[in-house]
Amino acid sequence: MKKTLSTAIAVAAGMTLAVAAEPVFSLTGDWNLKVSLSPALEQTFAIDPAPIVKVVDEKVVNFPDYNPKGWEFNKGYKLNSVRAQECTIKYALDPATLKITDAPGGTAYALGKDYQAELSWGAVGRLADGAIKEKQTVFISYSYGPQRIDSIVLSADGKKLLLKKGTPDVAMPKVPALAAGERAILNVFVTPRLAKLSDANLFPVTETAYPESLAASSKGIAEKLLPKTMAKLRNGEKLRILAWGDSVTDGGFLPEKEKNRWQAQFVTRLKARFPKADIELLTQAWPGHNTDNYFAAPAGDIHNYQEKVLALKPDLIITEFINDKGFSAEKTNERYSKILADFKGIGAEWIINTPHYDLPEWRKLKSQKDIDEDPNIYVKTLREFAAKNNIPLSDVSARYGRLWRQGIPYMTLMSNAINHPGPDGMKIFADSLINLFPEK
């Protein structure tokens, strides 16, 4: 098995190397990786196997009932060490090691008789007819595997290949930091309880950022499509911006929420670009809901569309609705045409965010690699709708779709291991939005 990388990655800062036209890497064993940039720059690295961590006697007070109708990750008690922000990490638990007892080192209860478990996600609960009493305290022992990202890098002087080991993390492992002048060649994604490396774990770094050539078509387009917004930014007039969306816009799961939400990161950068700007940022967000729910919310409701969106009379509205992703093309066009007419009716300008990528199986993706094109019809329809109606499109989906080319498995940006971007994932929204605005 061989993979090649762009020769641009094999160029150290400020110097050209005599390297092969197509650097090569291959697996030479279960945990051995051979990387070659030239006959003089060739090395085999031993990658550390996936770590296993043991948990002994995790105390659970008021052990809950098992809920067979709940989401896979929410059928009962979420094992503490495999938790993400609100869910759990799929496959992190080693099912064979799960043991529930009545006391530390005490009598073990029986799976399927006294308790039930969603073993893929690490959610457990008591069975009503079993030996575990209602609201009883139990002790749970198990083993689990965190995740890790290692990097193969070219040294700053261009003379050595180096292995930089990442720090294991159950939910959001980070790519190791590079020293000045170093270039990442390949990232190795060690997934939970991985038996051996395969091509699916190897992420060549062929891009260091979202390509300027792809961003060029929308770069600075606010100058043309958002004339009222641009005038207020430059003149220092009050500019009211409304971020409208779902949980991703609410950002209640984020550390330092008011600083790290996508809209906050974007407005901070917008103010830096336009020093005279006097921006009032408002947020209307409804976690777990979509535009259907906003339209259906009755008068007086805290999420009523007329009262909590239109009545605010913002100058600029920026929408984000990953929860609209189940809409058909017909419904998307109908719904967003209605929204466009309403926004025009209050004199508001509009930016549409395409949604980020979420759990691969939800998006019908087989991998976190080779995923440039989002298969979701809602995303495709939003792009067409925005182009047809001269609405600036912040194409977040396109940026997420190329993260694998930067050596980043996109799910490592999800704080809940499903669909809630952490601060770095929110930054991608801000990157996409600020690209729409001119430099000054």
C-alpha positions as CSV (number, residue, x, y, z in Angstrom):
1,M,0.0,0.0,0.0
2,K,1.4,3.4,-1.0
3,K,0.4,7.0,-0.7
4,T,1.9,10.1,-2.2
5,L,2.1,13.7,-1.0
6,S,2.4,17.0,-2.6
7,T,6.0,18.0,-3.2
8,A,5.2,21.4,-1.6
9,I,5.1,19.7,1.8
10,A,8.7,18.4,1.2
11,V,10.1,21.9,0.9
12,A,11.5,23.3,4.2
13,A,11.2,26.9,5.0
14,G,13.4,28.9,2.7
15,M,15.2,26.1,0.9
16,T,14.5,23.5,-1.8
17,L,15.3,19.9,-1.2
18,A,16.3,17.2,-3.7
19,V,13.3,15.0,-3.1
20,A,11.3,12.6,-5.1
21,A,8.6,14.1,-7.3
22,E,6.1,12.1,-5.3
23,P,7.1,11.4,-1.6
24,V,5.9,7.9,-0.6
25,F,4.7,6.3,2.6
26,S,3.7,2.7,3.3
27,L,2.8,0.4,6.2
28,T,5.5,-2.2,6.8
29,G,3.9,-3.8,9.8
30,D,0.9,-3.5,12.1
31,W,2.5,-0.4,13.8
32,N,5.4,0.4,11.4
33,L,5.2,3.2,8.9
34,K,7.8,3.9,6.2
35,V,8.1,7.4,4.9
36,S,10.4,8.4,2.0
37,L,11.0,11.9,0.6
38,S,14.3,10.9,-1.2
39,P,16.9,8.1,-0.9
40,A,18.6,10.3,1.8
41,L,15.3,11.1,3.5
42,E,13.8,7.7,4.2
43,Q,12.8,6.3,7.6
44,T,10.6,3.7,9.2
45,F,8.8,4.8,12.3
46,A,7.3,2.6,15.1
47,I,4.0,4.1,16.1
48,D,2.8,3.4,19.6
49,P,-0.2,1.1,19.7
50,A,-3.6,2.5,20.9
51,P,-3.4,3.0,24.6
52,I,-5.7,1.1,27.0
53,V,-6.8,2.7,30.3
54,K,-8.3,0.8,33.1
55,V,-11.1,2.2,35.4
56,V,-11.7,0.4,38.7
57,D,-14.9,0.9,40.7
58,E,-16.4,4.0,39.2
59,K,-19.0,4.9,41.8
60,V,-22.5,5.6,40.4
61,V,-25.1,6.9,42.8
62,N,-28.8,6.3,41.8
63,F,-27.9,4.0,38.9
64,P,-30.6,4.7,36.3
65,D,-32.9,2.4,34.4
66,Y,-31.8,1.3,30.9
67,N,-33.8,3.1,28.2
68,P,-33.9,1.0,25.1
69,K,-35.7,3.8,23.1
70,G,-33.0,6.4,23.8
71,W,-30.3,7.5,21.5
72,E,-27.5,4.9,21.4
73,F,-25.3,7.1,23.6
74,N,-28.1,8.1,25.9
75,K,-29.8,4.8,26.9
76,G,-28.6,5.0,30.5
77,Y,-25.6,6.0,32.6
78,K,-22.8,7.3,30.4
79,L,-19.5,5.8,31.6
80,N,-17.5,8.7,32.9
81,S,-14.2,8.0,31.2
82,V,-15.7,7.6,27.7
83,R,-17.8,10.8,27.8
84,A,-17.5,13.6,25.4
85,Q,-19.3,16.9,26.0
86,E,-22.8,15.5,26.2
87,C,-22.5,12.1,24.6
88,T,-19.9,9.2,24.7
89,I,-17.2,8.1,22.3
90,K,-18.3,5.2,20.1
91,Y,-16.1,2.1,20.4
92,A,-14.0,3.6,23.2
93,L,-15.3,1.0,25.7
94,D,-13.8,-2.5,25.7
95,P,-17.0,-4.5,26.1
96,A,-15.3,-7.6,27.4
97,T,-14.0,-5.7,30.5
98,L,-17.3,-4.2,31.7
99,K,-18.2,-5.3,35.2
100,I,-20.8,-3.9,37.6
101,T,-20.7,-4.8,41.3
102,D,-22.6,-3.9,44.4
103,A,-19.5,-2.7,46.2
104,P,-15.7,-2.4,45.4
105,G,-14.6,-5.9,44.7
106,G,-18.1,-7.1,45.5
107,T,-20.7,-9.4,43.9
108,A,-20.9,-8.9,40.1
109,Y,-24.3,-8.3,38.4
110,A,-25.2,-10.1,35.1
111,L,-25.4,-8.3,31.8
112,G,-28.8,-8.9,30.2
113,K,-30.3,-10.0,33.5
114,D,-29.6,-7.3,36.0
115,Y,-28.5,-4.5,33.7
116,Q,-28.3,-3.8,30.0
117,A,-25.6,-1.9,28.0
118,E,-25.2,-0.2,24.7
119,L,-21.6,-1.6,24.4
120,S,-20.6,0.4,21.3
121,W,-21.2,3.8,23.0
122,G,-20.7,2.9,26.7
123,A,-24.2,3.6,28.1
124,V,-25.5,1.3,30.8
125,G,-28.6,1.0,33.0
126,R,-30.5,-1.4,35.3
127,L,-33.2,-3.8,34.3
128,A,-36.4,-3.5,36.4
129,D,-36.6,-7.3,36.9
130,G,-33.0,-7.7,37.9
131,A,-31.1,-7.7,41.2
132,I,-30.1,-4.0,41.1
133,K,-32.6,-2.0,43.2
134,E,-34.1,1.2,42.0
135,K,-31.7,4.2,42.7
136,Q,-29.1,1.8,44.1
137,T,-25.4,2.8,44.2
138,V,-23.2,0.5,42.0
139,F,-19.5,0.3,41.1
140,I,-18.4,-0.1,37.5
141,S,-15.0,-1.3,36.3
142,Y,-14.0,-1.3,32.6
143,S,-11.2,-0.5,30.2
144,Y,-11.3,2.0,27.4
145,G,-9.2,3.5,24.6
146,P,-8.6,7.2,24.1
147,Q,-7.6,8.6,20.7
148,R,-4.4,10.2,19.6
149,I,-2.9,12.0,16.6
150,D,0.8,11.6,15.8
151,S,2.7,13.5,13.1
152,I,5.6,12.7,10.8
153,V,7.3,16.1,10.1
154,L,10.2,17.4,8.1
155,S,12.7,19.2,10.3
156,A,13.3,22.9,9.9
157,D,16.7,22.3,8.2
158,G,15.1,19.8,5.8
159,K,17.6,17.1,6.8
160,K,15.5,14.8,9.0
161,L,12.2,13.2,9.3
162,L,10.8,13.3,12.9
163,L,7.9,11.6,14.7
164,K,5.9,13.9,17.0
165,K,3.7,12.0,19.4
166,G,0.3,13.4,20.2
167,T,-1.4,13.5,23.6
168,P,-4.2,10.9,24.1
169,D,-7.7,12.3,24.6
170,V,-11.0,10.5,24.7
171,A,-12.9,13.0,22.5
172,M,-10.7,15.8,20.9
173,P,-7.1,14.8,20.4
174,K,-5.0,17.6,18.9
175,V,-2.4,17.5,16.2
176,P,1.0,18.0,17.7
177,A,2.4,21.5,17.5
178,L,5.1,22.2,15.0
179,A,8.3,24.1,15.9
180,A,9.3,27.0,13.7
181,G,10.2,25.9,10.2
182,E,8.9,22.3,10.5
183,R,6.5,20.9,8.0
184,A,4.0,18.2,8.6
185,I,4.1,15.4,6.1
186,L,1.6,12.9,7.5
187,N,-0.7,12.6,10.5
188,V,-1.5,9.2,12.0
189,F,-4.9,9.0,13.6
190,V,-4.9,6.3,16.3
191,T,-8.5,5.6,17.0
192,P,-9.9,4.0,20.2
193,R,-8.8,0.4,20.8
194,L,-7.2,0.1,17.3
195,A,-5.8,-3.3,16.6
196,K,-3.4,-2.2,13.9
197,L,-2.8,0.7,11.5
198,S,-4.5,0.7,8.1
199,D,-4.8,3.3,5.3
200,A,-7.9,4.7,7.1
201,N,-5.6,5.9,9.9
202,L,-3.1,7.8,7.6
203,F,-3.9,11.4,6.8
204,P,-1.4,12.9,4.4
205,V,-0.9,16.7,4.8
206,T,-1.3,18.1,1.3
207,E,-2.7,21.5,2.4
208,T,-1.9,23.7,5.3
209,A,-5.1,25.7,5.0
210,Y,-8.2,26.0,3.0
211,P,-7.0,26.9,-0.5
212,E,-7.0,30.5,-1.5
213,S,-8.1,29.5,-5.0
214,L,-11.3,28.0,-3.7
215,A,-12.0,30.9,-1.4
216,A,-11.4,33.4,-4.2
217,S,-14.9,33.3,-5.7
218,S,-16.5,34.6,-2.5
219,K,-13.6,36.7,-1.2
220,G,-14.8,40.2,-0.4
221,I,-18.2,39.6,-1.9
222,A,-19.9,41.6,0.8
223,E,-18.7,44.7,-1.0
224,K,-21.2,43.9,-3.8
225,L,-23.9,42.0,-2.0
226,L,-24.1,43.7,1.4
227,P,-23.9,47.4,0.6
228,K,-25.8,48.6,3.7
229,T,-23.7,46.5,6.0
230,M,-20.5,47.7,4.4
231,A,-21.5,51.4,4.6
232,K,-22.2,51.1,8.3
233,L,-19.0,49.3,9.0
234,R,-17.0,52.0,7.3
235,N,-18.9,54.9,8.7
236,G,-19.0,53.8,12.3
237,E,-22.8,53.7,12.3
238,K,-24.5,51.2,14.6
239,L,-24.7,47.8,12.9
240,R,-27.0,45.2,14.4
241,I,-26.0,41.7,13.5
242,L,-28.3,38.7,14.4
243,A,-26.9,35.2,14.5
244,W,-29.9,32.8,14.1
245,G,-29.6,29.1,14.3
246,D,-29.7,26.0,16.5
247,S,-27.3,24.5,19.1
248,V,-24.3,25.3,17.1
249,T,-25.2,29.0,17.2
250,D,-26.2,28.7,20.9
251,G,-22.8,27.3,21.8
252,G,-23.9,26.4,25.3
253,F,-21.5,23.5,25.3
254,L,-18.4,25.7,24.7
255,P,-15.8,26.8,27.2
256,E,-16.0,30.6,27.4
257,K,-19.1,30.6,25.3
258,E,-19.3,34.3,24.7
259,K,-15.8,34.3,23.3
260,N,-15.7,31.1,21.3
261,R,-19.1,31.0,19.5
262,W,-18.7,31.3,15.8
263,Q,-20.5,34.6,15.7
264,A,-18.3,36.0,18.5
265,Q,-15.1,34.9,16.8
266,F,-16.4,36.4,13.5
267,V,-17.4,39.8,15.0
268,T,-14.1,40.1,16.8
269,R,-12.3,39.7,13.5
270,L,-14.7,42.1,11.8
271,K,-14.1,44.8,14.3
272,A,-10.3,44.4,13.9
273,R,-10.7,44.8,10.1
274,F,-13.0,47.8,10.4
275,P,-11.8,49.9,13.4
276,K,-14.7,52.3,13.2
277,A,-17.2,49.6,13.4
278,D,-20.0,49.9,16.1
279,I,-21.4,46.4,16.1
280,E,-24.2,45.1,18.3
281,L,-24.3,41.3,18.2
282,L,-27.5,39.4,19.0
283,T,-28.1,35.7,19.1
284,Q,-31.3,33.8,18.6
285,A,-30.7,30.1,18.9
286,W,-32.8,27.0,19.7
287,P,-30.7,23.8,20.4
288,G,-32.2,20.7,18.9
289,H,-34.6,22.6,16.7
290,N,-34.8,23.9,13.1
291,T,-36.7,26.5,11.1
292,D,-39.8,24.3,11.2
293,N,-39.9,24.8,14.9
294,Y,-39.4,28.5,14.7
295,F,-42.2,28.9,12.2
296,A,-44.5,26.8,14.4
297,A,-43.7,28.5,17.7
298,P,-46.8,30.5,18.8
299,A,-46.9,34.2,19.6
300,G,-45.3,34.9,23.0
301,D,-43.0,31.9,22.7
302,I,-39.3,32.7,23.3
303,H,-38.6,31.3,19.9
304,N,-41.4,32.8,17.9
305,Y,-40.0,33.7,14.5
306,Q,-41.9,37.0,14.1
307,E,-41.1,38.3,17.5
308,K,-37.6,36.9,18.2
309,V,-36.1,37.2,14.7
310,L,-38.0,39.7,12.5
311,A,-39.1,42.1,15.2
312,L,-35.5,42.7,16.2
313,K,-35.0,44.4,12.9
314,P,-31.3,43.5,12.5
315,D,-29.3,45.1,9.7
316,L,-27.6,41.8,8.9
317,I,-28.8,38.2,9.7
318,I,-26.4,35.3,9.6
319,T,-28.1,31.9,9.6
320,E,-26.8,28.4,10.7
321,F,-29.1,25.5,10.7
322,I,-27.5,22.1,10.6
323,N,-30.9,20.8,11.9
324,D,-32.4,21.8,8.5
325,K,-30.2,19.2,6.8
326,G,-33.0,16.7,6.4
327,F,-34.9,19.1,4.2
328,S,-35.5,18.1,0.6
329,A,-34.5,20.5,-2.2
330,E,-38.1,21.5,-2.7
331,K,-38.7,22.3,0.9
332,T,-35.4,24.1,1.2
333,N,-36.2,26.4,-1.7
334,E,-39.7,27.0,-0.4
335,R,-38.6,27.7,3.2
336,Y,-35.6,29.9,2.3
337,S,-37.6,31.8,-0.3
338,K,-40.1,32.7,2.5
339,I,-37.3,33.7,4.8
340,L,-35.7,35.9,2.0
341,A,-38.9,37.7,1.4
342,D,-39.4,38.3,5.2
343,F,-35.8,39.6,5.5
344,K,-36.3,42.0,2.6
345,G,-39.5,43.1,4.2
346,I,-37.6,44.4,7.3
347,G,-34.7,45.7,5.2
348,A,-32.2,43.1,6.5
349,E,-29.3,41.7,4.6
350,W,-28.5,38.0,4.8
351,I,-25.5,35.6,5.0
352,I,-26.2,31.9,4.8
353,N,-23.8,29.4,6.5
354,T,-23.8,25.9,5.0
355,P,-23.6,23.4,7.9
356,H,-20.4,21.7,9.1
357,Y,-20.0,17.9,8.8
358,D,-21.4,15.8,11.6
359,L,-21.2,12.1,12.5
360,P,-20.1,10.3,9.4
361,E,-22.9,7.7,9.3
362,W,-25.4,10.5,9.7
363,R,-23.9,12.1,6.6
364,K,-23.6,8.8,4.7
365,L,-19.8,9.1,4.7
366,K,-17.7,5.9,4.9
367,S,-14.6,7.7,6.1
368,Q,-13.2,11.0,7.3
369,K,-11.0,11.0,4.2
370,D,-11.7,11.7,0.5
371,I,-14.8,13.7,1.5
372,D,-14.4,17.0,-0.4
373,E,-18.0,16.9,-1.6
374,D,-20.8,17.0,1.0
375,P,-23.4,14.5,-0.1
376,N,-26.2,16.3,1.7
377,I,-28.9,17.6,-0.7
378,Y,-29.7,20.5,1.7
379,V,-26.1,21.8,1.3
380,K,-26.2,21.5,-2.5
381,T,-29.6,23.4,-2.5
382,L,-28.3,26.2,-0.3
383,R,-25.4,26.8,-2.6
384,E,-27.8,27.0,-5.6
385,F,-30.3,29.1,-3.7
386,A,-27.6,31.6,-2.6
387,A,-26.2,31.9,-6.0
388,K,-29.6,32.4,-7.7
389,N,-30.6,35.1,-5.2
390,N,-27.3,37.0,-4.8
391,I,-27.0,36.1,-1.1
392,P,-23.5,35.8,0.3
393,L,-22.7,32.1,1.1
394,S,-20.4,31.2,3.9
395,D,-19.5,27.7,2.7
396,V,-18.5,26.1,6.0
397,S,-19.3,22.6,4.6
398,A,-16.7,23.1,1.8
399,R,-14.0,23.9,4.4
400,Y,-14.9,21.0,6.6
401,G,-14.8,18.7,3.6
402,R,-11.1,19.5,3.1
403,L,-9.9,19.2,6.6
404,W,-8.6,15.7,5.8
405,R,-6.2,17.3,3.4
406,Q,-4.7,19.2,6.3
407,G,-4.3,15.9,8.1
408,I,-7.2,16.6,10.4
409,P,-9.9,14.0,11.0
410,Y,-12.9,16.4,11.3
411,M,-14.6,14.5,14.1
412,T,-11.7,15.4,16.4
413,L,-13.1,18.9,16.4
414,M,-16.5,17.8,17.8
415,S,-16.8,18.4,21.5
416,N,-19.7,15.9,21.8
417,A,-18.3,13.4,19.3
418,I,-21.3,13.9,17.1
419,N,-22.1,17.5,15.9
420,H,-21.0,20.2,18.3
421,P,-17.8,21.9,17.2
422,G,-15.4,23.0,19.8
423,P,-13.5,26.3,19.6
424,D,-11.3,25.2,16.8
425,G,-14.3,23.9,14.9
426,M,-16.1,27.2,15.4
427,K,-13.1,29.1,14.1
428,I,-13.8,27.5,10.7
429,F,-17.2,29.3,10.6
430,A,-15.4,32.6,11.4
431,D,-12.8,31.9,8.7
432,S,-15.5,31.4,6.2
433,L,-17.4,34.5,7.2
434,I,-14.5,36.9,7.3
435,N,-13.5,35.8,3.9
436,L,-16.7,37.4,2.5
437,F,-15.5,40.9,3.6
438,P,-12.9,43.1,2.0
439,E,-9.6,43.8,3.7
440,K,-10.7,47.4,4.6
